[in-house]
Every structure is written in structure tokens, then in C-alpha cells.
Amino acid sequence: MALVTVKPTKPDVLIARTVASKTNHCAERVSRGLTWGGDEKILLALAVAGWVVTRGRSEQLQRAGNHALLVTVAASLAPHGMKSVFDQTRPDRTTVLGPLHGVSFSGKREDAFPSGHALHMGALASAAGTLPPLLRRLIRTLAVGLSLTRVIVLAHWASDVIAGFALGVIMERLLRLWTGYPMSPPKEDDNANP
């Protein structure tokens, strides 16, 4: 049994009810497919593959590979630990009676807080801060979009997603202190090698 019970806010309930009544089958199916982009098993496999690829490369790439792997492992473990402390019923268990428009139940009933998918996406969005502007905006847009799929499929309350995303950003920034991943993008002069 968890130590703290988290109740959804009034806006959470309003958003979930709106999603449950207004979202169509097609949007829910697309969201269900997209939400796999934030799945911890897939992200862990990608982080391990990235880490392997960066071995024997420049120190900067190895540091980025180390950072990505450490952040992904931490972002995978943190929600499990937090969900043992916090209980919150998922919106798909409270806003609908059984699957609605083809959306199935998500995860364990009381494991709504925080969203692990959003925590991963917050970490990704934060790490993208060192990338060139266009790529950074693209990754951050993708991260926010994937996080929102958790609300559309009624796996999480909006506040779970916001909290998870924010925790991911904080976690990624704190882990930079350990891994040596840069705190800011390289300056234009740093990229100009003749």
C-alpha cells in the first residue's frame, strides 16, 4: 500500500471527461500507437544501442552516450519508485465503464502518478537543449506530443503528465552534473572547424 493518495484536480477530471466523450476512435488509435514512442523498454533499448555506437568515438560523443544511458535508466526507475509511494487511480478506471472508442485500460489501476512516459519525454526535451535550434524544436515538439498521448488514451490525468515531464527535465539537468554533458549548446565559433 502506498503512503500518499493523490486525487485528480478539477481540471484533470474535466479534461479526462472531455477526452472520454469527444475523442474519436481514430484519434485514440493513433495516440495509442504514438504512445509507444515513450515506452521505457523501447527507450532503454535505444539508449543501450546509442551507448554501444558511441564507444571508441570522440570524448564528446562518448559523454553524450553515457549521459543518454544514465538518464534513460534513471527515468525508467524513478516512476516505479514513486508509484510505490503514490497511489492515484488512472482516469480510464474512473471516467468510463470499460473501453471507450476502442481505448483499452492502461497499466495498473492505482499507478497514475507520475507519468513515466512524460518523465522520459521531459528528460529528452531537456537534453535536446544542446542541439541546433531546428532539431531542438523538433525533438521538443515530439516530446510534448508524445506526452499528451497519455492524456488522450486516458492513461494519465493531465497533472500526472505535467509532473512527469517536469521531473524528467529536473532529473536530466541534475544528471548533467555527474556525466559532464554540456549545460548549454556549443557556441557558433566552437562548431566552425576549418
TAUR-V378156 format. One record per residue. RES is the residue in three letters. D_CENTER is the distance of its C-alpha to the mean C-alpha in Angstrom with 2 decimals. Layout:
# TAUR-V378156
res->RES d_center->D_CENTER
res->RES d_center->D_CENTER
This chain:
# TAUR-V378156
res->MET d_center->25.06
res->ALA d_center->22.50
res->LEU d_center->23.88
res->VAL d_center->22.29
res->THR d_center->21.99
res->VAL d_center->19.63
res->LYS d_center->21.03
res->PRO d_center->19.35
res->THR d_center->20.74
res->LYS d_center->23.22
res->PRO d_center->20.95
res->ASP d_center->18.31
res->VAL d_center->21.18
res->LEU d_center->22.53
res->ILE d_center->19.37
res->ALA d_center->18.96
res->ARG d_center->22.69
res->THR d_center->22.65
res->VAL d_center->19.96
res->ALA d_center->21.97
res->SER d_center->25.19
res->LYS d_center->24.48
res->THR d_center->21.85
res->ASN d_center->23.79
res->HIS d_center->23.54
res->CYS d_center->22.69
res->ALA d_center->19.68
res->GLU d_center->18.37
res->ARG d_center->19.10
res->VAL d_center->17.43
res->SER d_center->14.22
res->ARG d_center->14.54
res->GLY d_center->14.97
res->LEU d_center->12.19
res->THR d_center->9.57
res->TRP d_center->10.64
res->GLY d_center->9.10
res->GLY d_center->5.69
res->ASP d_center->8.17
res->GLU d_center->8.73
res->LYS d_center->12.35
res->ILE d_center->12.10
res->LEU d_center->9.96
res->LEU d_center->12.49
res->ALA d_center->15.31
res->LEU d_center->14.45
res->ALA d_center->14.21
res->VAL d_center->17.50
res->ALA d_center->19.07
res->GLY d_center->18.26
res->TRP d_center->19.68
res->VAL d_center->22.76
res->VAL d_center->23.33
res->THR d_center->23.35
res->ARG d_center->26.02
res->GLY d_center->29.39
res->ARG d_center->28.07
res->SER d_center->28.36
res->GLU d_center->27.39
res->GLN d_center->24.79
res->LEU d_center->23.09
res->GLN d_center->23.39
res->ARG d_center->21.83
res->ALA d_center->18.82
res->GLY d_center->18.63
res->ASN d_center->19.01
res->HIS d_center->16.33
res->ALA d_center->13.72
res->LEU d_center->14.81
res->LEU d_center->14.98
res->VAL d_center->11.57
res->THR d_center->10.08
res->VAL d_center->12.59
res->ALA d_center->12.03
res->ALA d_center->8.27
res->SER d_center->9.60
res->LEU d_center->12.56
res->ALA d_center->11.62
res->PRO d_center->10.32
res->HIS d_center->13.41
res->GLY d_center->15.62
res->MET d_center->14.58
res->LYS d_center->15.06
res->SER d_center->18.51
res->VAL d_center->19.31
res->PHE d_center->17.96
res->ASP d_center->19.09
res->GLN d_center->18.04
res->THR d_center->19.09
res->ARG d_center->16.71
res->PRO d_center->17.97
res->ASP d_center->19.02
res->ARG d_center->21.50
res->THR d_center->22.97
res->THR d_center->23.09
res->VAL d_center->24.55
res->LEU d_center->27.09
res->GLY d_center->25.75
res->PRO d_center->23.78
res->LEU d_center->24.12
res->HIS d_center->24.50
res->GLY d_center->23.36
res->VAL d_center->19.98
res->SER d_center->20.05
res->PHE d_center->18.95
res->SER d_center->15.49
res->GLY d_center->15.39
res->LYS d_center->17.64
res->ARG d_center->19.27
res->GLU d_center->18.65
res->ASP d_center->15.07
res->ALA d_center->13.38
res->PHE d_center->12.54
res->PRO d_center->9.89
res->SER d_center->7.00
res->GLY d_center->5.67
res->HIS d_center->3.43
res->ALA d_center->2.54
res->LEU d_center->3.70
res->HIS d_center->3.16
res->MET d_center->3.06
res->GLY d_center->5.35
res->ALA d_center->7.01
res->LEU d_center->7.62
res->ALA d_center->8.94
res->SER d_center->10.94
res->ALA d_center->12.34
res->ALA d_center->13.41
res->GLY d_center->15.77
res->THR d_center->18.37
res->LEU d_center->18.65
res->PRO d_center->21.33
res->PRO d_center->20.84
res->LEU d_center->20.59
res->LEU d_center->18.03
res->ARG d_center->16.00
res->ARG d_center->16.16
res->LEU d_center->15.36
res->ILE d_center->12.14
res->ARG d_center->11.06
res->THR d_center->12.29
res->LEU d_center->10.47
res->ALA d_center->7.00
res->VAL d_center->8.35
res->GLY d_center->10.00
res->LEU d_center->7.48
res->SER d_center->5.83
res->LEU d_center->9.59
res->THR d_center->10.43
res->ARG d_center->9.46
res->VAL d_center->12.22
res->ILE d_center->14.50
res->VAL d_center->14.69
res->LEU d_center->15.32
res->ALA d_center->12.93
res->HIS d_center->11.93
res->TRP d_center->13.85
res->ALA d_center->12.88
res->SER d_center->13.19
res->ASP d_center->10.72
res->VAL d_center->7.99
res->ILE d_center->9.72
res->ALA d_center->10.15
res->GLY d_center->6.73
res->PHE d_center->5.90
res->ALA d_center->9.43
res->LEU d_center->9.36
res->GLY d_center->6.99
res->VAL d_center->9.57
res->ILE d_center->12.36
res->MET d_center->11.70
res->GLU d_center->11.60
res->ARG d_center->14.68
res->LEU d_center->16.48
res->LEU d_center->16.17
res->ARG d_center->17.80
res->LEU d_center->20.87
res->TRP d_center->21.19
res->THR d_center->20.39
res->GLY d_center->22.27
res->TYR d_center->19.63
res->PRO d_center->21.10
res->MET d_center->20.35
res->SER d_center->21.30
res->PRO d_center->21.99
res->PRO d_center->25.32
res->LYS d_center->28.26
res->GLU d_center->29.98
res->ASP d_center->32.92
res->ASP d_center->30.84
res->ASN d_center->29.95
res->ALA d_center->33.58
res->ASN d_center->35.20
res->PRO d_center->38.60
